[in-house]
Amino acid sequence: MRKSFALLLAATVIIGLTLGVANAAAPVVGKKCSKAGLSAKVAGDRFTCTKSGKKLIWKKVVPTVVKAAPSPSPTQTMDPAPVIVAPSAPPEPTQTPAVAEIMTPITLSSFVSLAQSAMANSENAIPILDTANTVQVLEVKKNELPNFLFADTVQKFSFFGPTPLVEKDSSRLHGLSLVSADGRKVYQSDSAIPPWGVGFDFTSDDPKGRFIVETSATDNSGTYSWRLAYKSATGPWKYQSVNGISHKNDNEKFFDEVTLGEAGKFSIRLEFEAKTTFYGLGLADKAASVTPLLKSPAVRVLIVGDSWVWPSFNESGPVHVWDAYPGALSWLSGWNVISAGVRGQGYLSVAADETYKDRVVRDVIPQHPAVVIFTGSSNDHLFADQQIAEEMGRDIQALQKADPSVLIIVCSPYATGGDQKAPGQSKAMKAEANRIGVPYIDFINLPLFDQSNNGQGQLSQGHPTRLGSSYIAGALLKELAAVK
């Protein structure tokens, strides 16, 4: 009897000690922890101790779900069989954060160094146009090449823009999109869904260097387009066309055969509009011919803004949504620059029933950016300068509270346009940025745009042109490289 009681007492003590240790070590996102690399699991959630600036804080780890690849059909052979990584399904289909790369937090000095290195890298350049029509893209009725690499074989591709969702609808199996057929989406705000893309290296033994791109779109009106950028082993990046390849936006699948003209090694980027679904590649070669374009994840830089970010264009010449300045910045920097813009919106200006504050946590955090750039908006010009600045400060602090590890940088509006209040607005925004301790870039007092430097048509009807967007991207990269 005594022996049994002693054993029971010992077990109770051990359990009590275990619970005490667990409760003492229970992590809270953003709170201090003791040693980098420590991990803990509480109520099914996993946390890791991560360095943020000079502090060590707890950060929640977002899991991925790994599924085995389905058996390919006779006309869709893959060698070797791929592993499919699918994002976890959330409880509500209208609020689905995609599973993105969890970036290591970056300090301001490290990011400035990256910007300086990007400017010094001659390979970072916006593609030129293939005026010789070396590469051909021709629509075909179906994939008649012997192999097919599904889009959700994600280890084969590098991704640009928000991390796409894996389609679950039976008519779109293995497809990737930002807005799925079953109502999931990367941003809760439909008006903010941005361009995205995939990249891969392609080593082809096919004498014509062929592959087929299979796509569709999720709307039922108008058209959509995707654009091909390519690079041979020795040449520069080139666009096959400016406009890209256009199809009816009617939920039908389209097959476009790309002919590079010869066997060899190429680098490829496919640039998609917001509501494009990508199903994969028809290949004359084996699946081993395709490898990710990037050997390590690019730094995720997300830009919050209005129609200049979304983007909108008002020019009559050929243009593609990837020609906006966030897309141009991705080429000039080598970063994954993610757009999060809504037309007509601002810190206080309401568009799509929201302002920036409604999106900065809900839509930004699930993308796990290392850097977030807040941009000013001329849409706010009807509000008082100080009112705009104070709302900006609240939005930034909301994001800092949600994820203290994110590096935040603020930009003024890019141009005054007809708004003579912009210089005062920029002054008030700068003072607020200084108060809360975030870097500020003042494009109004540079100035970025005025009557003397718009002679080449960088602006048209209040929005950047294709030329103007590349100009903004270059100016922004230069300013980021000089931030202190």
C-alpha positions, 0 to 999 in steps of 0.5 A: 500500500505504501509502495503504491502511494509512493509511486502515485505521489512520484508520478503526480510530482513529475506531471506537475513539474512537466506542466509547470515547465510547459506553462512557463515556456508557452510562446506568444508571437512577438514576445521575447524568447531566450535562444535563437533556434528554440522551437515549441509546440502549443495547442497544435501550433509550432513556434520558433525563436527568431532574431528580429533586429537586436531582439529574439522573438517567438514566431509562429511557423505555418505548416505545409501539407505534403501529398503524394503525386497522382498517377499520370495518365498515358499521355501525361507521363512524368519522370521522376514522379513529383511530390505535390505541395498543397496549401492548407484549406482554411475554415472559410473559403473567402479568407484563404491565406496561401502557404508562402515561403517563411522568410528569415527576418531581414535588417534594414542594413542588410536590405540596403546592402541587397539593394546596392548589390542589385544595382551593381549586378548587370544581369538585373535588367528589364527584358528587351523585345525580341524584334527578330521573332526568334521565338514563336508561340502558336495556339494548338488544340491540345497537348500532343507532346509526350510528357506533361509536368503538372503546375502543382509540382511546385518543386520544379518552379520558382514563383513570383508574386503571391504564392498561388493556391492549388486548385481542388475543383475537378475541372482544374485539378493540378492547376495553380491560381490566385483565385480558385474555382471554389472561391479561395483567394490569396487576398480577401480583397478581390480588387487587390489580386495582382499579377503573378508568374512562374520561372524555370530553367529548361534544358531541351534535347528537342531540335525545336526546343518546344514546350506547351503552356496550358492556361485558363482564366476564372472570369467569364468576360473579356480576355486574359493574357500571359507573357513569355520572357526567355533567355538563352545560355549566353544572351540577355532576357527577352520578351517574345512580345509586349502584349503577351498571348491573349485568350477569351476569359471563358473558363476554357483551357488553352494550349500555347506551343512555344518554339524556342528554335533549337535545343539547348539550355534556356531560362523561362519566365511566364508572366500571368494576369491576376486571374490566370490559372496555370495547369502546367507544361507539355514537354517533348523532353522528360520532366528532369528538363525543368528545374527552378529558375532560382536556386534559393527563395528570393527576398519577398518585398510587398508593396501596399498602394493604389492603382499605381501598384495594382496596376492601371495603365492609360496608354494606347500602346502595347502594355502588359500588367507586368510592366507596372513598376512592381514588376519592373522592380522585380527584374531590376532587383532579383526580389519577389516583388508582390503587389497589393494595390487597389484603384482609388484607395488610400490611407483614408480614401475609400475604394472597394469599400475599404482603405489600406487599414483593412488590408495591411494585416488581413492580406499582407501577413499570410504572404510572409513578406520580409519587407513591406513598402507603404506608398502614399496616394494622391487619392487622399488629397481631400483629407488634411495632411496630419490626418493622413499621416496619423492614419498611416502611423496607425496602419504601420503599427497594426502591421508591426504588432501582427508581425514585429519581424517585418521590415517596414519602409514608407514612401511618399506619393510619387507625384503631385499631379493636380494636388498641390497639397502633396508637399505638405502631405509628404512632410507630415508623413515623414514626421510620423514615420520618424516618430514611429521609427521607420525609414521614409523616402520622399519622392515629392521633394526629389522630385520624381516627376515634374514638368521637366522630366515628363517629356518622354511620356512617363505619365499619362492621365495620372498614371505611369506608362510602361516607360514611366513604370520602369523609371519609377522602379529604377528610382525606387531601387536607387532610394532603397540603396541609400536608406539610412 
